[in-house]
């Protein structure tokens, strides 16, 4: 019996499962990164990856948890901005601010934001993906209480082993209520 044994095995050892989920989550976040036109590795559609249905269902909670943590970190950064200084680093004004009580208040207000970045980095294992979460993805979902991603099943199975495929993508205000654009797949 599998009492209290949640999650799918995915045919891998536990460490391989964690690595797989981290890589999928990082890959989804990195599709939102800024790319130059024609740059190798640029996604066809930002904010979307195609994988198997089981993998998509397993990685979805990890992605949503990262975005929730990032949203809370952004709230802390906004609260800390009240105590921040606009002086250039290592200038006389900055050094005076650094010794003041205002800096202590800024550091106390900024601590949850730093912790949030470290937590997301630990979950994703990729610094660039963490930066993308905080700068691009999380600000889009500040007014949304949850449900940042959706899974769309694809009609055609994967070639080779006929595994059921799915699209894992970020929910956006422009596409909600409308069908997703068609994804080009290789024909048989």
PEMORA-V456195 format. One record per residue. N is the residue number from 1. RES is the residue in one letter. PHI is phi in whole degrees, -180 to 180 (NA if undefined). BURIAL is 1 if it has 9 or more other ideal C-beta (glycine too) atoms within 8 Angstrom, else 0. D_LAST is the distance of its C-alpha to the last C-alpha in Angstrom with 2 decimals. Layout:
n = <N:N>
res = <RES:RES>
phi = <PHI:PHI>
burial = <BURIAL:BURIAL>
d_last = <D_LAST:D_LAST>
This chain:
n = <1:2:3:4:5:6:7:8:9:10:11:12:13:14:15:16:17:18:19:20:21:22:23:24:25:26:27:28:29:30:31:32:33:34:35:36:37:38:39:40:41:42:43:44:45:46:47:48:49:50:51:52:53:54:55:56:57:58:59:60:61:62:63:64:65:66:67:68:69:70:71:72:73:74:75:76:77:78:79:80:81:82:83:84:85:86:87:88:89:90:91:92:93:94:95:96:97:98:99:100:101:102:103:104:105:106:107:108:109:110:111:112:113:114:115:116:117:118:119:120:121:122:123:124:125:126:127:128:129:130:131:132:133:134:135:136:137:138:139:140:141:142:143:144:145:146:147:148:149:150:151:152:153:154:155:156:157:158:159:160:161:162:163:164:165:166:167:168:169:170:171:172:173:174:175:176:177:178:179:180:181:182:183:184:185:186:187:188>
res = <X:X:X:X:X:X:X:X:X:X:X:X:X:X:X:X:X:X:X:X:X:X:X:X:X:X:X:X:X:X:X:X:X:X:X:X:X:X:X:X:X:X:X:X:X:X:X:X:X:X:X:X:X:X:X:X:X:X:X:X:X:X:X:X:X:X:X:X:X:X:X:X:X:X:X:X:X:X:X:X:X:X:X:X:X:X:X:X:X:X:X:X:X:X:X:X:X:X:X:X:X:X:X:X:X:X:X:X:X:X:X:X:X:X:X:X:X:X:X:X:X:X:X:X:X:X:X:X:X:X:X:X:X:X:X:X:X:X:X:X:X:X:X:X:X:X:X:X:X:X:X:X:X:X:X:X:X:X:X:X:X:X:X:X:X:X:X:X:X:X:X:X:X:X:X:X:X:X:X:X:X:X:X:X:X:X:X:X>
phi = <NA:-110:-61:61:-113:-87:93:-98:-79:62:67:-137:-73:-57:-69:-68:-61:-61:-64:-62:-66:-61:-65:-65:-64:-64:-63:-65:-66:-72:-67:-89:-68:-76:-124:-75:-61:82:-69:-65:91:-71:-75:-69:-128:-64:78:-150:-132:-110:-150:-78:-63:-64:-66:-62:-68:-80:-84:-57:-62:-65:-64:-66:-65:-61:-68:-64:-62:-65:-60:-66:-65:-66:-64:-66:-63:-66:-69:-74:-61:-63:-101:-74:-116:-102:-70:-69:-61:69:-84:-64:-64:-65:-65:-66:-63:-64:-92:-87:-72:-64:-65:-63:-67:-62:-64:-67:-76:-85:-57:-63:-69:-66:-62:-63:-62:-67:-65:-67:-62:-68:-72:-91:73:-143:-66:-66:-64:-63:-63:-65:-60:-77:-92:-117:-78:-61:-61:-69:-109:-65:-96:-100:-77:163:67:-83:-126:-142:-116:-116:-77:-93:-74:-90:-74:-68:-70:107:-126:58:-71:-67:-103:-149:-106:-108:-142:-77:-79:-127:-67:-71:-101:-68:90:-116:-67:-71:-62:-69:-102:-74:-126:-72:-87:-78>
burial = <0:0:0:0:0:0:0:0:0:1:0:0:0:0:0:0:1:0:0:1:1:1:0:1:1:1:1:1:1:1:1:1:1:0:0:0:0:0:0:0:0:0:0:0:1:0:1:1:1:1:1:1:1:1:1:1:1:1:1:1:0:1:1:1:1:1:1:1:1:1:1:1:1:1:0:1:1:0:0:1:0:0:1:0:0:0:0:0:0:0:0:0:1:1:1:0:1:0:0:0:0:1:1:0:1:1:0:0:1:1:1:1:1:0:1:1:1:0:1:1:1:0:1:1:0:1:0:0:1:1:0:1:1:1:0:1:1:1:0:0:1:0:0:0:0:0:0:1:1:0:1:0:0:1:0:0:0:1:0:0:0:0:0:1:1:1:1:1:1:1:1:0:0:0:0:0:0:0:0:1:0:0:1:0:0:0:0:0>
d_last = <40.30:38.72:41.57:41.44:38.37:36.07:32.67:29.62:29.79:26.15:26.75:29.05:32.76:34.61:35.00:31.32:30.52:32.96:31.54:27.97:29.20:31.38:28.63:26.31:29.31:30.34:26.91:27.00:30.55:29.88:27.32:30.51:32.37:33.58:31.46:32.44:30.17:27.78:28.84:26.44:25.31:25.67:23.34:21.23:22.89:26.19:26.87:23.37:21.23:17.94:18.42:18.34:20.41:23.14:23.64:23.85:26.45:28.40:28.59:29.53:33.19:33.63:32.51:34.74:37.64:37.45:37.58:40.48:42.41:41.86:43.10:46.27:46.70:46.53:49.21:51.40:50.93:52.01:55.07:55.94:55.82:59.13:60.91:59.15:60.91:59.96:62.03:60.46:59.93:63.01:65.21:68.60:67.39:64.36:66.59:68.98:66.16:64.91:68.37:68.76:68.22:65.52:63.33:63.79:62.64:59.62:58.74:59.14:56.94:54.31:54.08:51.56:49.27:49.43:48.80:45.75:44.28:45.00:43.43:40.17:40.20:40.69:37.80:35.32:36.74:35.99:38.74:36.58:34.56:37.93:39.26:36.29:36.83:40.50:40.31:37.24:35.75:38.88:40.91:38.28:38.79:42.60:43.12:40.35:41.57:38.25:34.63:33.43:29.74:27.24:24.08:21.32:18.67:15.08:13.30:9.93:10.80:10.53:8.09:10.61:13.14:11.85:14.70:15.53:15.37:18.08:19.71:23.30:25.29:28.92:30.41:31.98:34.49:32.62:29.48:31.24:31.12:28.25:24.52:22.80:21.08:17.35:15.35:12.65:9.45:6.62:3.77:0.00>
